[in-house]
């Protein structure tokens, strides 16, 4: 068969040719629209998530407070036993003084219950840290109890029947009086960041969880960063490609896909059960998290090492550099931005990981921030888990607030990753 | 497969064959040879001897295998002191592979096996006790694509002396850097910006920087793997001049696809084809009266 010249048989401007071109353009447009639709959906869902969190969590960032003038009576607080003084009485007396006139016992109890049970501890902490306050008058703002806090923020509405709300009509009466006299304020809730966990929502904070997460991530970084880079360098620069290296590669990729709860069980059995490390400790938490972060770092590092142009390796080998010198002087510095990005993303994953920490007991009720790697602690995600599980109304908003704090940290870490990548990347 | 001969060459390469070859008549080849045809009058090497005592690199029965592929099939070749030898031949013929045997760069390639014997100054370079790092300091290399380190110009040149511990003090190192850049003909262009990155130079300057980097460790032999294939004609001419100057101090082996270049810069030429060393001898003789008809066919552009 003789070959044919297409220009003789095909008319580029016929109707069928035009239709063909039209269809191709339509397909291009459709593909673009699908993509825009998918991105729109993703952004929309993210907006819904953040919107609902902010909506339910914003109220936890302020706390309803009342200012008190408390005379620290030397009779109630003895200078040689500052911590053991009767601060409860001092706070109650001062609060009582705000509402002059006789009260029946029932009314008095209802009135005093409006104040947080944690208020005496705030006064005690203040006096313990500065014993010269004994015998003087202290100005201190103390939080209201959770029901009043919720009422002030409008979360508990006024118009539901008394039996269905935790604020009695009597308390609302007192609240209105105090509000009228300008004694109720709602400043920024620093307690959320300075206090550790508490049974009382108005006294509960994230400090313990933040410190616990910091220690756990520190341990995780110190283990997984050097080990991950060393493993990746060996696999990429030294190991010969054979069945064994393939096996290792497949297993590392599988390890990255293992559910995190399994690592938690492993940590429980090996680190706590076999090696006898303490429970609930950030040390163990970090070790478990590093098991999860290692594959991520190894994979990211290998990708970064692969991306270094072979011409740089050749140049270094050609001048007589040893393998060690080629890696340390040329390949690793060029791969560093990618390695750091991968590491920070791995650590951000570890920061949000909950299941393995639950299994090693980092969901304990800890009322003070850990002082070291082996002290019992919680972490941010487990704190969220604990608060989400708590019955008090005030923890609903605090759970959302804690999630916002966690997301804030994740955004900061990703921003650092992007910054490092742009700062360190060398162009050639 | 065969490393770095045909693969990865930039498109639109000015020196690319075979078009240039086919366009060049035998007369032009002769003319290109002429200026170089009287090396003996300059006290140049005695080219008639085959295994003269002045042979620097001697290869005997060298075979190279890449996995199952038999890439080089028994190469016997001598490379003499202070002479430029060019390797020519079609893509995939093994000339780059043989070049990389001389400084054992093939060691880096997985599945590559070398048999036979190559000696440098009488010393077997594939001997167990030989340190490959030291060998590569004695046999420098310049690559097809200019590949300066993404460091300053100074650090690029100083890198070799530093890792081999050749410079005891900063002053000595400064001297080596200046001397190397001068010999590479780059000093006047970069002396005021030694701290700037080497990657900011033009292509031709980068390649001269790579040559300066190679000669900074004072090697005995310099291997050049198509050093001009990524450069424009002006930069190419500068490199060729430079090669001629460097011949006084170094032995140079150059792989090239440009026969004019081989004719211009080299005293001896070796023609490779399908893993065999078909013919080698004085450049003039190879280009004017080759003994083998394959050589004849290649240099006249009948295949390539």
Interface residues (C-beta under 8 A of the other chain):
Chain A: X240 X241 X309 X311 X312 X313 X314 X315 X316 X317 X318 X319 X320 X321 X322 X325 X329 X330 X334 X426 X427 X428
Chain B: X103 X105 X108 X110 X133 X134 X135 X136 X137 X140 X141 X142 X143 X145 X147 X148 X149 X150 X159 X160 X163 X164 X197 X199 X210 X213 X214 X217
